[in-house]
Amino acid sequence: MIPSAFAYHRPKSVNEAVALLAELGEDARPLAGGHSLIPIMKLRLAAPSDLVDLAGIADLKGIREDGSDIVIGAMTTQHELIGSDLLAGKVPILRETALLIADPQVRYVGTIGGNAANGDPINDMPAVMLALDATYELAGKGGTRKVAARRYYRGTYDTAIEPGEILTAIRVPTPPSGHGHAYEKLKRKVGDYATAAAAVVLTISGGTVASCAIALTNVGETPLLAEEAAAIVTGSRLEAETVKKAMAAAEAITAPASDRRGTPQYRTKVAGVLVARALDRAKARAA
Ligand SMILES: Cc1cc2nc3c(=O)[nH]c(=O)nc-3n(C[C@H](O)[C@H](O)[C@H](O)COP(=O)(O)OP(=O)(O)OC[C@H]3O[C@@H](n4cnc5c(N)ncnc54)[C@H](O)[C@@H]3O)c2cc1C
């Protein structure tokens, strides 16, 4: 399949990119790794007039520490997340999740920014960003602003990003050392998107859960923060009965569609099971 005609632009700076997007109007789209955008253009489900390729903007690359945060440039690839010693040491759930995305070929070019900005609930990174309470840094012609990941997703492909804005970086508060984490994903085969998935980030003190965040992938129109499930386990020792209640609370907020990955009932149950598994693994990893 061949996409419809478009003009290609390759700005060298964020300012140049946002000026171009403002000038070209709403039919122009930013291009990152192209692994979500190009396939839908080939299927003619998207026909942007212009692609503004962000690949030439050095400022959008890299992973660095900034005080108590880790800042990840939007054009950092999933492959680079996997290779980062900083992330492996401080936010290992990002490495674990990136390893579960697609296959090496996709991960070499697919970016964290494209994955998070897009608003596709099937993508893996958004739920992890909810669990980590990350903040998205956006730039537009009018300047820059920050939006909490927990307020960014409004519906399928409907996000807080305004036309002409780009996601420049993701700011993750560094979880306390000794925290536990897990991203549990069920997929039909290696390289597939999630039937459902669950992210857990927690801390344990004296055998009791001191803090916990739980988020779900692909069981609703957006990634879901399972606040009640997290509240149920906080203060507990993750006894079987408590985990059962948390599973039920997580299942209660899901509203999955029926697709080739399963019926809504099946995917809801899978989400609950994955929450239990993720809690178990996060607990085992917590110091
Ligand atoms: C075979 C295959 C399997 C896959 N499996 C998985 C999987 O299991 N899990 C998963 O999470 N993903 C999966 N993906 C998607 C892959 O991770 C994508 O690369 C990713 O979702 C989008 O990133 P990208 O850099 O390719 O973005 P692009 O495709 O370039 O862009 C995606 C969308 O985001 C917008 N965009 C991109 N960057 C920015 C930015 N910085 N600011 C504002 N808007 C921006 C674009 O305009 C476009 O609308 C798969 C893809 C393929 C082809």
The ligand as an SDF file (V2000), in Angstrom:
LIG
                    3D

 53 58  0  0  0  0  0  0  0  0999 V2000
    4.9950   -4.7660   14.3280 C   0  0  0  0  0  0  0  0  0  0  0  0
    4.8260   -3.7680   15.4220 C   0  0  0  0  0  0  0  0  0  0  0  0
    4.6030   -4.2100   16.7110 C   0  0  0  0  0  0  0  0  0  0  0  0
    4.4460   -3.2950   17.7550 C   0  0  0  0  0  0  0  0  0  0  0  0
    4.2300   -3.7580   19.0270 N   0  0  0  0  0  0  0  0  0  0  0  0
    4.1060   -2.8830   20.0390 C   0  0  0  0  0  0  0  0  0  0  0  0
    3.9000   -3.3290   21.3760 C   0  0  0  0  0  0  0  0  0  0  0  0
    3.8760   -4.5240   21.6690 O   0  0  0  0  0  0  0  0  0  0  0  0
    3.7740   -2.3830   22.3320 N   0  0  0  0  0  0  0  0  0  0  0  0
    3.8160   -1.0560   22.0780 C   0  0  0  0  0  0  0  0  0  0  0  0
    3.6960   -0.2630   22.9910 O   0  0  0  0  0  0  0  0  0  0  0  0
    4.0160   -0.6040   20.8270 N   0  0  0  0  0  0  0  0  0  0  0  0
    4.1630   -1.4730   19.8040 C   0  0  0  0  0  0  0  0  0  0  0  0
    4.3680   -1.0210   18.5310 N   0  0  0  0  0  0  0  0  0  0  0  0
    4.3670    0.4360   18.3120 C   0  0  0  0  0  0  0  0  0  0  0  0
    5.7850    0.9570   18.4050 C   0  0  0  0  0  0  0  0  0  0  0  0
    6.2070    0.8770   19.7470 O   0  0  0  0  0  0  0  0  0  0  0  0
    5.7780    2.3990   17.8940 C   0  0  0  0  0  0  0  0  0  0  0  0
    7.0430    2.6740   17.4570 O   0  0  0  0  0  0  0  0  0  0  0  0
    5.3260    3.4670   18.8560 C   0  0  0  0  0  0  0  0  0  0  0  0
    4.0960    3.2440   19.4070 O   0  0  0  0  0  0  0  0  0  0  0  0
    5.2270    4.8170   18.1950 C   0  0  0  0  0  0  0  0  0  0  0  0
    6.4460    5.3680   18.2370 O   0  0  0  0  0  0  0  0  0  0  0  0
    7.1050    5.9620   16.9510 P   0  0  0  0  0  0  0  0  0  0  0  0
    8.3610    6.6130   17.4070 O   0  0  0  0  0  0  0  0  0  0  0  0
    7.2290    4.9310   15.8970 O   0  0  0  0  0  0  0  0  0  0  0  0
    6.0390    7.1070   16.5540 O   0  0  0  0  0  0  0  0  0  0  0  0
    5.3920    7.5050   15.1590 P   0  0  0  0  0  0  0  0  0  0  0  0
    4.7890    6.3340   14.4950 O   0  0  0  0  0  0  0  0  0  0  0  0
    6.3520    8.3080   14.3650 O   0  0  0  0  0  0  0  0  0  0  0  0
    4.2490    8.4970   15.6850 O   0  0  0  0  0  0  0  0  0  0  0  0
    3.1000    8.0000   16.3110 C   0  0  0  0  0  0  0  0  0  0  0  0
    2.1320    9.1690   16.5460 C   0  0  0  0  0  0  0  0  0  0  0  0
    2.6170   10.0070   17.5670 O   0  0  0  0  0  0  0  0  0  0  0  0
    2.8680   11.3270   17.0690 C   0  0  0  0  0  0  0  0  0  0  0  0
    4.1570   11.7170   17.6510 N   0  0  0  0  0  0  0  0  0  0  0  0
    5.3240   11.0380   17.5860 C   0  0  0  0  0  0  0  0  0  0  0  0
    6.2610   11.6540   18.3070 N   0  0  0  0  0  0  0  0  0  0  0  0
    5.6770   12.7540   18.8480 C   0  0  0  0  0  0  0  0  0  0  0  0
    6.1280   13.7930   19.6940 C   0  0  0  0  0  0  0  0  0  0  0  0
    7.3830   13.8140   20.1760 N   0  0  0  0  0  0  0  0  0  0  0  0
    5.2680   14.7610   20.0290 N   0  0  0  0  0  0  0  0  0  0  0  0
    3.9880   14.7400   19.5650 C   0  0  0  0  0  0  0  0  0  0  0  0
    3.4870   13.7880   18.7690 N   0  0  0  0  0  0  0  0  0  0  0  0
    4.3340   12.7950   18.4170 C   0  0  0  0  0  0  0  0  0  0  0  0
    2.9020   11.2140   15.5370 C   0  0  0  0  0  0  0  0  0  0  0  0
    2.4670   12.3890   14.9160 O   0  0  0  0  0  0  0  0  0  0  0  0
    1.9310   10.0690   15.3230 C   0  0  0  0  0  0  0  0  0  0  0  0
    0.6120   10.5510   15.3470 O   0  0  0  0  0  0  0  0  0  0  0  0
    4.5310   -1.9020   17.4810 C   0  0  0  0  0  0  0  0  0  0  0  0
    4.7470   -1.4470   16.1910 C   0  0  0  0  0  0  0  0  0  0  0  0
    4.9020   -2.3720   15.1650 C   0  0  0  0  0  0  0  0  0  0  0  0
    5.1660   -1.8530   13.7680 C   0  0  0  0  0  0  0  0  0  0  0  0
  1  2  1  0
  2  3  1  0
  2 52  2  0
  3  4  2  0
  4  5  1  0
  4 50  1  0
  5  6  2  0
  6  7  1  0
  6 13  1  0
  7  8  2  0
  7  9  1  0
  9 10  1  0
 10 11  2  0
 10 12  1  0
 12 13  2  0
 13 14  1  0
 14 15  1  0
 14 50  1  0
 15 16  1  0
 16 17  1  0
 16 18  1  0
 18 19  1  0
 18 20  1  0
 20 21  1  0
 20 22  1  0
 22 23  1  0
 23 24  1  0
 24 25  2  0
 24 26  1  0
 24 27  1  0
 27 28  1  0
 28 29  2  0
 28 30  1  0
 28 31  1  0
 31 32  1  0
 32 33  1  0
 33 34  1  0
 33 48  1  0
 34 35  1  0
 35 36  1  0
 35 46  1  0
 36 37  1  0
 36 45  1  0
 37 38  2  0
 38 39  1  0
 39 40  1  0
 39 45  2  0
 40 41  1  0
 40 42  2  0
 42 43  1  0
 43 44  2  0
 44 45  1  0
 46 47  1  0
 46 48  1  0
 48 49  1  0
 50 51  2  0
 51 52  1  0
 52 53  1  0
M  END
$$$$
